[in-house]
Amino acid sequence: MSYCIECGDEAEVCFCDYEKKPMDEYIKALKECTDLKCYCKKHMPER
């Protein structure tokens, strides 16, 4: 499970740089990405 970097709530989506990664690919994305940032619905960036 991952958590929002803004508030600590459960994350809905993660971004690897500017590429959006769904939570079901979180483990794979974590291995591939050095700068993985996760967000909840409230803090999800508009991209």
Residue, then its C-alpha position, 0 to 999 in steps of 0.5 A: m500500500s502507498y500513501c499520499i505524499e501531501c497528506g498521508d492518506e491512502a494513495e489513488v495513483c502514483f506518478c513516475d516523473y510525468e507518467k501516471k501509474p495505476m495502483d495495481e502496477y505500484i510494485k512494478a513502478l516502484k522498481e522502475c522509477t527512482d522518483l515515484k510520487c503517490y497522491c490521494k484523490k484530493h491532492m492528485p495533480e492536474r496533468 
